């Protein structure tokens, strides 16, 4: 194994719903619960607003794993946003499998504002899953990373 592969740490992007998951991430920090530093959180108005092009662009820019997290089904601030998320999630994973990319790199979770321990555990679990998969080499645009 090369030295740089031993030192490799996964980059994980989280699209977090403003109303639930982002508040849960905030509570995680306020509760001083530690989660891996590999995670970058991007607040979105609703998980249903995450366009699949955003996910593809993240993978092209060198992200190794993407999580779209929102309110529990039925608790969406916009009523149906997380239902759109669930449908897009299934289609996106099929697309990833079709192009030969591991669908496990794209995940979806429902985390409410009061679930700080769940947020911490989810970030830890996803980081370990992506670390086991290794670096994302399929969609990465090498032109931008050189």
C-alpha angles and dihedrals in degrees: 000000000000120000093243091053089053090053094043117123121189120247112220126189119201120198099203125194110238095226102048120004097037089050088048090052089050091051089049089058094044089051089051092236111159124225129174115291091225091083122097117190123212114190115221128181091243136353086241089065093065105109115210087235088066089057093048091047090051091054090047090053093056106271112147098200138016128203123191108197129180147145121315113271108277093024098077114136087221093043100233106031097105091048088059088047092054093051093046090047092057093047093046093051091050090050091051092051090048093056092046099256123133107260088208088076089073115061138174127204137172111224123167127211091258096052103087094145089050090051091051093047093046092052091048093048095047092048090054093046092051092044088055091052093052129218121340106250102157106076099016112127103225091191090069096042100053 
